[in-house]
Amino acid sequence: MSAIIKPPRTIRSPDPYITPVHGTYGPCALCRHYSKLTQNHVPPESTGNTDRWLAQSYLTTVTANSDLIFGRRFNGGIRFRTLCAECNNKLGGREDKALLAFYEQVTKLVESPFQLPPLMRIAAKPNLIIRGLLAHIVSANDTGVPSMFDEEARSIFFGKKALRLSSWNVFYWIYMAKELFLARSLFLATWFPTLVMHEMQILKIYPLAFVFTDAPHFYGLPNMMQFIRPRDEEEAELPLFLYRRENNPVFPAYAASDKVVFAGGNAFGLVARQD
Ligand SMILES: [Zn+2]
C-alpha cells in the first residue's frame, strides 16, 4: 500500500511592511497634538484616489512572490488615519485645490486628440502645490516612525520655515500607468563616477508623478522649486514635457545598471491598483 503524499499547501501571509496601525487617538502627524485622528487621502480624492484599491508594499512588489502575500485593501481611496480634524480640513483647502487645478490641466493635455508642442507651459500655483504634497506625504505614515523630511515639512506647512529655504527639490513628470505609488525615505545610490546617495519621497497617480529629493538634478526633469513665487496665491508657468511619458510604477525607485535603491528602517512604500 502506498502512502498518499499531499502536495504542499500554498499559505498566504499578510504583507508585513504596510500593515495598518489601528488606533483612533494619537499625535497628529502634522501639528503633533494628541487628538482624535481622522483619515486623510493621499493623494487627495480629487486626483482620482477614490473607490477600491488593493495595495502591496514596495518591498513586496520588488522582492517577493506577490502571490504569497495578502495585499492591504483600501475602500474609498488610499488613506491614513493620522491627522487631527483641524489639520485635515486645512490641508483640504487651498493646497488641494491648487493641486487639483494642476491635475486637471495636465489631464486635458495628456488626453488631447490634437498634436501639441513637446514643451507646454501650465499656469499653476507652485507654492500651494508643494506645501500640499509635503503635508500629504507626512500624513502617509501610519507607523509613526519620524523622519527629517517630516520635521521640515511640518515647519514649512505651518509657515515657520520659508518654502524657498526647503532642502528638497521637487521634480515632476507625466506618469501613464494605472498603479498608484507612494514611497517615503528611500535612497537612490548611483555608483558612477563616484558613490552618491539621494533620499527620495515619491507620489505618483495618473497622469502626474512627483519626487522630493535632495538631488540637484533628476533625469533632466523640471524642478518645481525653481518656480516658487513670493506669494502663495501667485501663479507660475510650469513647464511640462508632454511626450516624456513614463509608465514603470516604481520608477525611479528601481535598480538599473548603475543604480541601487536602499530602504532603511523608516522606509514606507506601497504600490496600489484599483480593484
Ligand atoms: Zn493636527
py3Dmol code that shows the C-alpha trace and the ligand (Angstrom):
import py3Dmol

protein = """\
ATOM      1  CA  MET A   1       0.000   0.000   0.000  1.00  0.00           C
ATOM      2  CA  SER A   2       1.480   3.315  -0.992  1.00  0.00           C
ATOM      3  CA  ALA A   3       1.206   6.360   1.225  1.00  0.00           C
ATOM      4  CA  ILE A   4      -0.634   9.298  -0.191  1.00  0.00           C
ATOM      5  CA  ILE A   5       1.585  12.318  -0.137  1.00  0.00           C
ATOM      6  CA  LYS A   6      -0.263  15.572  -0.017  1.00  0.00           C
ATOM      7  CA  PRO A   7       1.116  18.383  -2.130  1.00  0.00           C
ATOM      8  CA  PRO A   8       2.242  21.342  -0.045  1.00  0.00           C
ATOM      9  CA  ARG A   9      -0.439  23.920   0.550  1.00  0.00           C
ATOM     10  CA  THR A  10       0.091  27.494  -0.507  1.00  0.00           C
ATOM     11  CA  ILE A  11      -0.216  29.638   2.570  1.00  0.00           C
ATOM     12  CA  ARG A  12      -0.519  33.336   2.012  1.00  0.00           C
ATOM     13  CA  SER A  13       0.862  35.780   4.563  1.00  0.00           C
ATOM     14  CA  PRO A  14      -0.060  39.354   5.351  1.00  0.00           C
ATOM     15  CA  ASP A  15       2.278  41.984   3.951  1.00  0.00           C
ATOM     16  CA  PRO A  16       4.411  42.980   6.960  1.00  0.00           C
ATOM     17  CA  TYR A  17       5.520  46.335   5.608  1.00  0.00           C
ATOM     18  CA  ILE A  18       2.143  48.024   5.153  1.00  0.00           C
ATOM     19  CA  THR A  19       0.063  46.507   7.930  1.00  0.00           C
ATOM     20  CA  PRO A  20      -2.231  49.286   9.142  1.00  0.00           C
ATOM     21  CA  VAL A  21      -1.679  50.597  12.639  1.00  0.00           C
ATOM     22  CA  HIS A  22      -5.025  50.725  14.395  1.00  0.00           C
ATOM     23  CA  GLY A  23      -5.904  53.472  16.795  1.00  0.00           C
ATOM     24  CA  THR A  24      -8.308  56.355  16.821  1.00  0.00           C
ATOM     25  CA  TYR A  25      -6.328  58.637  19.125  1.00  0.00           C
ATOM     26  CA  GLY A  26      -2.726  59.683  18.815  1.00  0.00           C
ATOM     27  CA  PRO A  27      -0.384  62.517  17.928  1.00  0.00           C
ATOM     28  CA  CYS A  28      -1.454  64.266  14.704  1.00  0.00           C
ATOM     29  CA  ALA A  29       1.181  63.722  12.008  1.00  0.00           C
ATOM     30  CA  LEU A  30       1.217  67.446  11.236  1.00  0.00           C
ATOM     31  CA  CYS A  31       0.585  69.519  14.400  1.00  0.00           C
ATOM     32  CA  ARG A  32       1.683  66.708  16.799  1.00  0.00           C
ATOM     33  CA  HIS A  33      -1.202  67.399  19.219  1.00  0.00           C
ATOM     34  CA  TYR A  34      -2.708  64.309  20.782  1.00  0.00           C
ATOM     35  CA  SER A  35      -6.144  64.194  19.150  1.00  0.00           C
ATOM     36  CA  LYS A  36      -8.891  62.073  17.714  1.00  0.00           C
ATOM     37  CA  LEU A  37      -7.424  61.129  14.348  1.00  0.00           C
ATOM     38  CA  THR A  38      -9.211  61.426  11.015  1.00  0.00           C
ATOM     39  CA  GLN A  39      -8.425  59.797   7.700  1.00  0.00           C
ATOM     40  CA  ASN A  40      -6.515  61.708   5.070  1.00  0.00           C
ATOM     41  CA  HIS A  41      -6.493  60.643   1.420  1.00  0.00           C
ATOM     42  CA  VAL A  42      -3.001  60.504  -0.096  1.00  0.00           C
ATOM     43  CA  PRO A  43      -3.097  61.827  -2.761  1.00  0.00           C
ATOM     44  CA  PRO A  44      -6.355  63.821  -2.436  1.00  0.00           C
ATOM     45  CA  GLU A  45      -9.536  62.134  -3.684  1.00  0.00           C
ATOM     46  CA  SER A  46      -9.957  64.743  -6.417  1.00  0.00           C
ATOM     47  CA  THR A  47      -6.864  63.414  -8.231  1.00  0.00           C
ATOM     48  CA  GLY A  48      -8.627  60.067  -8.732  1.00  0.00           C
ATOM     49  CA  ASN A  49      -7.826  58.420  -5.396  1.00  0.00           C
ATOM     50  CA  THR A  50     -11.334  57.049  -4.877  1.00  0.00           C
ATOM     51  CA  ASP A  51     -13.011  53.622  -4.909  1.00  0.00           C
ATOM     52  CA  ARG A  52     -11.359  50.318  -4.000  1.00  0.00           C
ATOM     53  CA  TRP A  53      -7.612  49.795  -4.128  1.00  0.00           C
ATOM     54  CA  LEU A  54      -5.502  46.767  -3.409  1.00  0.00           C
ATOM     55  CA  ALA A  55      -2.024  47.672  -2.234  1.00  0.00           C
ATOM     56  CA  GLN A  56       1.187  45.780  -1.746  1.00  0.00           C
ATOM     57  CA  SER A  57       4.201  47.193  -0.041  1.00  0.00           C
ATOM     58  CA  TYR A  58       7.005  48.498  -2.197  1.00  0.00           C
ATOM     59  CA  LEU A  59       9.367  45.897  -0.732  1.00  0.00           C
ATOM     60  CA  THR A  60       6.984  43.045  -1.520  1.00  0.00           C
ATOM     61  CA  THR A  61       6.407  44.359  -5.022  1.00  0.00           C
ATOM     62  CA  VAL A  62      10.081  44.442  -5.876  1.00  0.00           C
ATOM     63  CA  THR A  63      11.394  41.467  -3.887  1.00  0.00           C
ATOM     64  CA  ALA A  64       8.717  38.876  -3.058  1.00  0.00           C
ATOM     65  CA  ASN A  65       6.402  36.480  -4.820  1.00  0.00           C
ATOM     66  CA  SER A  66       3.283  38.591  -4.685  1.00  0.00           C
ATOM     67  CA  ASP A  67       1.021  35.511  -4.982  1.00  0.00           C
ATOM     68  CA  LEU A  68       2.054  34.548  -1.471  1.00  0.00           C
ATOM     69  CA  ILE A  69       1.303  37.874   0.156  1.00  0.00           C
ATOM     70  CA  PHE A  70      -2.082  39.370   1.001  1.00  0.00           C
ATOM     71  CA  GLY A  71      -2.497  42.931  -0.068  1.00  0.00           C
ATOM     72  CA  ARG A  72      -3.874  45.713   2.052  1.00  0.00           C
ATOM     73  CA  ARG A  73      -7.313  46.719   0.914  1.00  0.00           C
ATOM     74  CA  PHE A  74      -8.433  50.332   0.943  1.00  0.00           C
ATOM     75  CA  ASN A  75     -12.112  51.072   0.375  1.00  0.00           C
ATOM     76  CA  GLY A  76     -12.853  54.621  -0.746  1.00  0.00           C
ATOM     77  CA  GLY A  77      -9.287  55.589  -1.658  1.00  0.00           C
ATOM     78  CA  ILE A  78      -5.805  55.198  -0.185  1.00  0.00           C
ATOM     79  CA  ARG A  79      -5.894  56.955   3.166  1.00  0.00           C
ATOM     80  CA  PHE A  80      -4.206  57.106   6.519  1.00  0.00           C
ATOM     81  CA  ARG A  81      -5.721  57.825   9.925  1.00  0.00           C
ATOM     82  CA  THR A  82      -3.002  60.209  11.024  1.00  0.00           C
ATOM     83  CA  LEU A  83      -4.361  63.779  11.085  1.00  0.00           C
ATOM     84  CA  CYS A  84      -6.472  65.741  13.567  1.00  0.00           C
ATOM     85  CA  ALA A  85      -9.671  67.176  12.072  1.00  0.00           C
ATOM     86  CA  GLU A  86      -8.258  70.709  12.039  1.00  0.00           C
ATOM     87  CA  CYS A  87      -5.122  69.814  10.045  1.00  0.00           C
ATOM     88  CA  ASN A  88      -7.146  67.600   7.723  1.00  0.00           C
ATOM     89  CA  ASN A  89      -9.518  70.496   6.936  1.00  0.00           C
ATOM     90  CA  LYS A  90      -6.677  72.959   6.490  1.00  0.00           C
ATOM     91  CA  LEU A  91      -4.928  70.652   4.059  1.00  0.00           C
ATOM     92  CA  GLY A  92      -8.142  70.004   2.127  1.00  0.00           C
ATOM     93  CA  GLY A  93      -8.493  73.718   1.357  1.00  0.00           C
ATOM     94  CA  ARG A  94      -6.395  75.828  -0.951  1.00  0.00           C
ATOM     95  CA  GLU A  95      -3.429  73.413  -1.175  1.00  0.00           C
ATOM     96  CA  ASP A  96      -5.581  70.591  -2.546  1.00  0.00           C
ATOM     97  CA  LYS A  97      -7.424  72.960  -4.881  1.00  0.00           C
ATOM     98  CA  ALA A  98      -4.121  74.121  -6.397  1.00  0.00           C
ATOM     99  CA  LEU A  99      -3.009  70.514  -6.903  1.00  0.00           C
ATOM    100  CA  LEU A 100      -6.357  69.581  -8.466  1.00  0.00           C
ATOM    101  CA  ALA A 101      -6.208  72.537 -10.861  1.00  0.00           C
ATOM    102  CA  PHE A 102      -2.758  71.378 -11.983  1.00  0.00           C
ATOM    103  CA  TYR A 103      -4.025  67.786 -12.406  1.00  0.00           C
ATOM    104  CA  GLU A 104      -6.990  68.905 -14.477  1.00  0.00           C
ATOM    105  CA  GLN A 105      -4.848  70.891 -16.893  1.00  0.00           C
ATOM    106  CA  VAL A 106      -2.272  68.132 -17.290  1.00  0.00           C
ATOM    107  CA  THR A 107      -5.014  65.514 -17.837  1.00  0.00           C
ATOM    108  CA  LYS A 108      -6.526  67.621 -20.620  1.00  0.00           C
ATOM    109  CA  LEU A 109      -3.168  67.925 -22.374  1.00  0.00           C
ATOM    110  CA  VAL A 110      -2.269  64.250 -21.962  1.00  0.00           C
ATOM    111  CA  GLU A 111      -5.653  63.149 -23.303  1.00  0.00           C
ATOM    112  CA  SER A 112      -5.858  65.759 -26.046  1.00  0.00           C
ATOM    113  CA  PRO A 113      -6.586  64.330 -29.519  1.00  0.00           C
ATOM    114  CA  PHE A 114      -4.543  67.174 -31.062  1.00  0.00           C
ATOM    115  CA  GLN A 115      -0.887  67.278 -31.913  1.00  0.00           C
ATOM    116  CA  LEU A 116       0.668  69.520 -29.257  1.00  0.00           C
ATOM    117  CA  PRO A 117       4.160  71.007 -28.894  1.00  0.00           C
ATOM    118  CA  PRO A 118       6.587  68.837 -26.879  1.00  0.00           C
ATOM    119  CA  LEU A 119       7.012  71.502 -24.195  1.00  0.00           C
ATOM    120  CA  MET A 120       3.886  73.089 -22.748  1.00  0.00           C
ATOM    121  CA  ARG A 121       3.625  75.729 -20.004  1.00  0.00           C
ATOM    122  CA  ILE A 122       0.888  75.401 -17.426  1.00  0.00           C
ATOM    123  CA  ALA A 123      -0.285  78.243 -15.192  1.00  0.00           C
ATOM    124  CA  ALA A 124      -0.330  76.808 -11.666  1.00  0.00           C
ATOM    125  CA  LYS A 125       0.394  77.736  -8.033  1.00  0.00           C
ATOM    126  CA  PRO A 126       3.681  76.009  -7.194  1.00  0.00           C
ATOM    127  CA  ASN A 127       3.856  77.186  -3.550  1.00  0.00           C
ATOM    128  CA  LEU A 128       0.498  75.668  -2.692  1.00  0.00           C
ATOM    129  CA  ILE A 129       1.098  72.500  -4.720  1.00  0.00           C
ATOM    130  CA  ILE A 130       4.419  71.832  -2.965  1.00  0.00           C
ATOM    131  CA  ARG A 131       3.098  72.662   0.515  1.00  0.00           C
ATOM    132  CA  GLY A 132       0.134  70.346  -0.010  1.00  0.00           C
ATOM    133  CA  LEU A 133       2.272  67.487  -1.296  1.00  0.00           C
ATOM    134  CA  LEU A 134       4.689  67.864   1.643  1.00  0.00           C
ATOM    135  CA  ALA A 135       1.845  67.600   4.133  1.00  0.00           C
ATOM    136  CA  HIS A 136       0.213  64.651   2.375  1.00  0.00           C
ATOM    137  CA  ILE A 137       3.469  62.703   2.336  1.00  0.00           C
ATOM    138  CA  VAL A 138       3.955  63.402   6.069  1.00  0.00           C
ATOM    139  CA  SER A 139       0.486  62.013   6.753  1.00  0.00           C
ATOM    140  CA  ALA A 140       1.178  58.832   4.740  1.00  0.00           C
ATOM    141  CA  ASN A 141       2.904  57.282   7.723  1.00  0.00           C
ATOM    142  CA  ASP A 142       0.756  55.166   9.956  1.00  0.00           C
ATOM    143  CA  THR A 143       3.693  53.548  11.715  1.00  0.00           C
ATOM    144  CA  GLY A 144       4.541  56.981  13.104  1.00  0.00           C
ATOM    145  CA  VAL A 145       8.301  56.444  12.670  1.00  0.00           C
ATOM    146  CA  PRO A 146       9.510  60.040  12.208  1.00  0.00           C
ATOM    147  CA  SER A 147      11.982  61.358   9.654  1.00  0.00           C
ATOM    148  CA  MET A 148      13.932  64.543   8.962  1.00  0.00           C
ATOM    149  CA  PHE A 149      11.654  65.079   5.984  1.00  0.00           C
ATOM    150  CA  ASP A 150       8.603  65.179   8.270  1.00  0.00           C
ATOM    151  CA  GLU A 151      10.209  67.711  10.628  1.00  0.00           C
ATOM    152  CA  GLU A 152      10.962  70.132   7.833  1.00  0.00           C
ATOM    153  CA  ALA A 153       7.668  69.565   6.045  1.00  0.00           C
ATOM    154  CA  ARG A 154       5.767  70.491   9.238  1.00  0.00           C
ATOM    155  CA  SER A 155       7.785  73.698   9.663  1.00  0.00           C
ATOM    156  CA  ILE A 156       7.037  74.679   6.076  1.00  0.00           C
ATOM    157  CA  PHE A 157       3.353  73.721   6.274  1.00  0.00           C
ATOM    158  CA  PHE A 158       2.845  75.896   9.363  1.00  0.00           C
ATOM    159  CA  GLY A 159       4.901  78.772   7.956  1.00  0.00           C
ATOM    160  CA  LYS A 160       7.775  78.503  10.477  1.00  0.00           C
ATOM    161  CA  LYS A 161      10.239  77.951   7.675  1.00  0.00           C
ATOM    162  CA  ALA A 162      10.105  79.661   4.287  1.00  0.00           C
ATOM    163  CA  LEU A 163       9.296  77.302   1.442  1.00  0.00           C
ATOM    164  CA  ARG A 164      12.146  78.708  -0.636  1.00  0.00           C
ATOM    165  CA  LEU A 165      14.600  77.524   2.062  1.00  0.00           C
ATOM    166  CA  SER A 166      13.434  73.918   1.725  1.00  0.00           C
ATOM    167  CA  SER A 167      16.208  71.313   1.437  1.00  0.00           C
ATOM    168  CA  TRP A 168      14.126  69.397  -1.103  1.00  0.00           C
ATOM    169  CA  ASN A 169      13.832  69.733  -4.841  1.00  0.00           C
ATOM    170  CA  VAL A 170      10.525  68.703  -6.386  1.00  0.00           C
ATOM    171  CA  PHE A 171      10.762  67.082  -9.811  1.00  0.00           C
ATOM    172  CA  TYR A 172       7.624  66.153 -11.733  1.00  0.00           C
ATOM    173  CA  TRP A 173       6.721  64.387 -14.955  1.00  0.00           C
ATOM    174  CA  ILE A 174       3.905  62.659 -16.833  1.00  0.00           C
ATOM    175  CA  TYR A 175       3.090  59.203 -15.498  1.00  0.00           C
ATOM    176  CA  MET A 176       0.860  56.894 -17.532  1.00  0.00           C
ATOM    177  CA  ALA A 177       0.494  53.617 -15.568  1.00  0.00           C
ATOM    178  CA  LYS A 178      -2.618  52.640 -13.591  1.00  0.00           C
ATOM    179  CA  GLU A 179      -0.819  51.987 -10.316  1.00  0.00           C
ATOM    180  CA  LEU A 180      -0.623  54.487  -7.526  1.00  0.00           C
ATOM    181  CA  PHE A 181       2.827  54.621  -5.969  1.00  0.00           C
ATOM    182  CA  LEU A 182       3.685  56.212  -2.668  1.00  0.00           C
ATOM    183  CA  ALA A 183       7.092  55.909  -1.035  1.00  0.00           C
ATOM    184  CA  ARG A 184       8.918  57.584   1.836  1.00  0.00           C
ATOM    185  CA  SER A 185      12.561  57.533   2.882  1.00  0.00           C
ATOM    186  CA  LEU A 186      14.005  55.532   0.003  1.00  0.00           C
ATOM    187  CA  PHE A 187      17.608  56.171  -1.034  1.00  0.00           C
ATOM    188  CA  LEU A 188      18.809  56.023  -4.596  1.00  0.00           C
ATOM    189  CA  ALA A 189      22.518  55.211  -4.884  1.00  0.00           C
ATOM    190  CA  THR A 190      24.461  55.931  -8.040  1.00  0.00           C
ATOM    191  CA  TRP A 191      27.855  54.263  -8.358  1.00  0.00           C
ATOM    192  CA  PHE A 192      29.391  56.156 -11.208  1.00  0.00           C
ATOM    193  CA  PRO A 193      31.586  58.235 -11.336  1.00  0.00           C
ATOM    194  CA  THR A 194      31.546  58.249  -7.513  1.00  0.00           C
ATOM    195  CA  LEU A 195      29.121  56.807  -4.982  1.00  0.00           C
ATOM    196  CA  VAL A 196      26.293  59.268  -4.293  1.00  0.00           C
ATOM    197  CA  MET A 197      23.099  58.617  -2.310  1.00  0.00           C
ATOM    198  CA  HIS A 198      19.974  60.725  -2.545  1.00  0.00           C
ATOM    199  CA  GLU A 199      16.851  60.432  -0.439  1.00  0.00           C
ATOM    200  CA  MET A 200      13.505  60.277  -2.235  1.00  0.00           C
ATOM    201  CA  GLN A 201       9.848  60.727  -1.300  1.00  0.00           C
ATOM    202  CA  ILE A 202       7.655  59.704  -4.212  1.00  0.00           C
ATOM    203  CA  LEU A 203       3.992  60.192  -5.082  1.00  0.00           C
ATOM    204  CA  LYS A 204       2.548  59.002  -8.388  1.00  0.00           C
ATOM    205  CA  ILE A 205      -1.013  58.789  -9.666  1.00  0.00           C
ATOM    206  CA  TYR A 206      -2.011  59.173 -13.314  1.00  0.00           C
ATOM    207  CA  PRO A 207      -1.168  61.495 -15.029  1.00  0.00           C
ATOM    208  CA  LEU A 208       1.499  63.011 -12.747  1.00  0.00           C
ATOM    209  CA  ALA A 209       4.455  61.877 -10.686  1.00  0.00           C
ATOM    210  CA  PHE A 210       6.406  63.856  -8.102  1.00  0.00           C
ATOM    211  CA  VAL A 211       9.653  63.146  -6.319  1.00  0.00           C
ATOM    212  CA  PHE A 212      11.036  65.150  -3.402  1.00  0.00           C
ATOM    213  CA  THR A 213      14.766  64.621  -3.325  1.00  0.00           C
ATOM    214  CA  ASP A 214      17.981  66.297  -2.217  1.00  0.00           C
ATOM    215  CA  ALA A 215      19.463  65.556  -5.659  1.00  0.00           C
ATOM    216  CA  PRO A 216      20.164  68.792  -7.566  1.00  0.00           C
ATOM    217  CA  HIS A 217      19.198  67.279 -10.934  1.00  0.00           C
ATOM    218  CA  PHE A 218      16.939  64.390 -11.782  1.00  0.00           C
ATOM    219  CA  TYR A 219      16.737  62.753 -15.230  1.00  0.00           C
ATOM    220  CA  GLY A 220      16.590  66.203 -16.841  1.00  0.00           C
ATOM    221  CA  LEU A 221      13.131  66.852 -15.355  1.00  0.00           C
ATOM    222  CA  PRO A 222      11.827  70.285 -14.308  1.00  0.00           C
ATOM    223  CA  ASN A 223      12.195  71.234 -10.642  1.00  0.00           C
ATOM    224  CA  MET A 224       9.111  72.955  -9.244  1.00  0.00           C
ATOM    225  CA  MET A 225      11.217  74.637  -6.532  1.00  0.00           C
ATOM    226  CA  GLN A 226      12.655  76.889  -9.234  1.00  0.00           C
ATOM    227  CA  PHE A 227       9.205  78.370  -9.785  1.00  0.00           C
ATOM    228  CA  ILE A 228       8.414  79.366  -6.194  1.00  0.00           C
ATOM    229  CA  ARG A 229       6.636  82.740  -6.081  1.00  0.00           C
ATOM    230  CA  PRO A 230       6.897  85.498  -3.438  1.00  0.00           C
ATOM    231  CA  ARG A 231       3.226  84.950  -2.554  1.00  0.00           C
ATOM    232  CA  ASP A 232       1.398  81.636  -2.221  1.00  0.00           C
ATOM    233  CA  GLU A 233      -1.563  82.555  -4.425  1.00  0.00           C
ATOM    234  CA  GLU A 234       0.665  83.642  -7.327  1.00  0.00           C
ATOM    235  CA  GLU A 235       0.787  81.519 -10.430  1.00  0.00           C
ATOM    236  CA  ALA A 236       3.854  80.460 -12.367  1.00  0.00           C
ATOM    237  CA  GLU A 237       4.163  78.997 -15.847  1.00  0.00           C
ATOM    238  CA  LEU A 238       5.270  75.456 -15.038  1.00  0.00           C
ATOM    239  CA  PRO A 239       6.988  73.595 -17.879  1.00  0.00           C
ATOM    240  CA  LEU A 240       5.750  70.138 -18.796  1.00  0.00           C
ATOM    241  CA  PHE A 241       7.476  67.742 -21.193  1.00  0.00           C
ATOM    242  CA  LEU A 242       4.394  66.426 -22.919  1.00  0.00           C
ATOM    243  CA  TYR A 243       5.951  63.490 -24.732  1.00  0.00           C
ATOM    244  CA  ARG A 244       8.095  62.219 -21.907  1.00  0.00           C
ATOM    245  CA  ARG A 245       5.606  59.681 -20.635  1.00  0.00           C
ATOM    246  CA  GLU A 246       6.829  57.230 -18.056  1.00  0.00           C
ATOM    247  CA  ASN A 247       4.954  54.058 -17.109  1.00  0.00           C
ATOM    248  CA  ASN A 248       7.003  51.999 -14.661  1.00  0.00           C
ATOM    249  CA  PRO A 249       5.020  52.077 -11.388  1.00  0.00           C
ATOM    250  CA  VAL A 250       8.119  52.057  -9.155  1.00  0.00           C
ATOM    251  CA  PHE A 251      10.367  54.385 -11.184  1.00  0.00           C
ATOM    252  CA  PRO A 252      12.683  55.976 -10.001  1.00  0.00           C
ATOM    253  CA  ALA A 253      12.920  53.508  -7.092  1.00  0.00           C
ATOM    254  CA  TYR A 254      14.260  50.644  -9.147  1.00  0.00           C
ATOM    255  CA  ALA A 255      17.644  49.089  -9.713  1.00  0.00           C
ATOM    256  CA  ALA A 256      19.321  49.838 -13.031  1.00  0.00           C
ATOM    257  CA  SER A 257      22.817  49.278 -14.397  1.00  0.00           C
ATOM    258  CA  ASP A 258      24.452  51.874 -12.164  1.00  0.00           C
ATOM    259  CA  LYS A 259      21.712  52.402  -9.567  1.00  0.00           C
ATOM    260  CA  VAL A 260      20.623  50.629  -6.394  1.00  0.00           C
ATOM    261  CA  VAL A 261      17.772  51.504  -4.034  1.00  0.00           C
ATOM    262  CA  PHE A 262      18.170  51.333  -0.265  1.00  0.00           C
ATOM    263  CA  ALA A 263      15.259  51.192   2.143  1.00  0.00           C
ATOM    264  CA  GLY A 264      16.048  51.880   5.797  1.00  0.00           C
ATOM    265  CA  GLY A 265      14.024  51.065   8.906  1.00  0.00           C
ATOM    266  CA  ASN A 266      11.726  54.036   8.458  1.00  0.00           C
ATOM    267  CA  ALA A 267      11.101  53.438   4.759  1.00  0.00           C
ATOM    268  CA  PHE A 268       7.479  53.024   3.695  1.00  0.00           C
ATOM    269  CA  GLY A 269       6.142  52.357   0.266  1.00  0.00           C
ATOM    270  CA  LEU A 270       3.054  50.973  -1.366  1.00  0.00           C
ATOM    271  CA  VAL A 271       2.040  50.131  -4.907  1.00  0.00           C
ATOM    272  CA  ALA A 272      -1.729  50.004  -5.384  1.00  0.00           C
ATOM    273  CA  ARG A 273      -4.062  49.135  -8.170  1.00  0.00           C
ATOM    274  CA  GLN A 274      -7.782  49.863  -8.438  1.00  0.00           C
ATOM    275  CA  ASP A 275      -9.730  46.722  -7.752  1.00  0.00           C
TER     276      ASP A 275
END
"""
ligand_1 = """\
1
ZN
Zn -3.135 68.371 13.590
"""
view = py3Dmol.view(width=600, height=400)
view.addModel(protein, "pdb")
view.setStyle({"model": 0}, {"cartoon": {"style": "trace"}})
view.addModel(ligand_1, "xyz")
view.setStyle({"model": 1}, {"stick": {}})
view.zoomTo()
view.show()
